[in-house]
Structures are given as C-alpha cells and as structure tokens.
Amino acid sequence: MRTVPPSPTHLAAGLVDGNHVASSDLLLLYRLDHLRAEIVDGLHLRRLHRELAL
C-alpha cells in the first residue's frame, strides 16, 4: 500500500482545534460586552448622583 505524505494544509489544520478557537472568541466577546455594560452603568450612576446632589 502506498502512503501519500500529508500536504501542508492538512498538517496545519491538524494543529488547530476549530471548536477551541470559536469558543475562546465567544468568551472574549462575552467579556467585552459585559465590560461595556459595566462602563455604561457606571456612567449612568455618576450622572444620577450628580443630579440628586443638586
């Protein structure tokens, strides 16, 4: 039986787990969205405190 050496594209594809990359991107997006919400909430609370102080 004759075996064919793997092509570079097959070798590179074997090094990367596609599910792992997608899940880490999703987790990063979730964290960034949460950070954005925290910043917006903080800005709204500061504005509310200033308005109540008047």
C-alpha positions as CSV (number, residue, x, y, z in Angstrom):
1,M,0.0,0.0,0.0
2,R,1.3,3.4,-1.0
3,T,1.1,6.3,1.5
4,V,1.0,9.9,0.5
5,P,2.8,12.4,2.7
6,P,0.5,15.0,4.2
7,S,0.2,18.3,2.5
8,P,1.0,21.5,4.4
9,T,-2.7,22.4,4.6
10,H,-3.6,19.1,6.3
11,L,-0.7,19.5,8.7
12,A,-1.7,23.0,9.7
13,A,-5.4,22.0,10.1
14,G,-4.4,19.3,12.5
15,L,-2.6,21.8,14.8
16,V,-5.7,24.0,15.3
17,D,-8.8,22.8,17.1
18,G,-11.6,24.7,15.4
19,N,-14.0,24.3,18.3
20,H,-11.5,25.7,20.7
21,V,-10.8,28.9,18.7
22,A,-14.5,29.6,18.2
23,S,-15.3,29.1,21.9
24,S,-12.5,31.3,23.1
25,D,-13.6,34.1,20.7
26,L,-17.2,33.7,22.0
27,L,-15.9,34.0,25.6
28,L,-13.9,37.1,24.7
29,L,-16.9,38.7,23.1
30,Y,-19.0,37.9,26.1
31,R,-16.4,39.5,28.4
32,L,-16.1,42.6,26.3
33,D,-19.9,43.0,26.2
34,H,-20.0,42.7,30.0
35,L,-17.3,45.3,30.4
36,R,-19.1,47.7,28.1
37,A,-22.3,47.2,30.1
38,E,-20.4,47.9,33.4
39,I,-18.9,51.1,32.0
40,V,-22.3,52.4,30.8
41,D,-23.9,51.5,34.1
42,G,-21.1,53.4,35.9
43,L,-21.6,56.5,33.8
44,H,-25.3,56.5,34.4
45,L,-24.9,56.1,38.2
46,R,-22.4,59.0,38.3
47,R,-24.9,61.2,36.4
48,L,-27.7,60.2,38.7
49,H,-25.6,61.1,41.8
50,R,-24.8,64.5,40.3
51,E,-28.5,65.1,39.6
52,L,-29.5,64.1,43.1
53,A,-26.9,66.3,44.7
54,L,-28.4,69.4,43.0
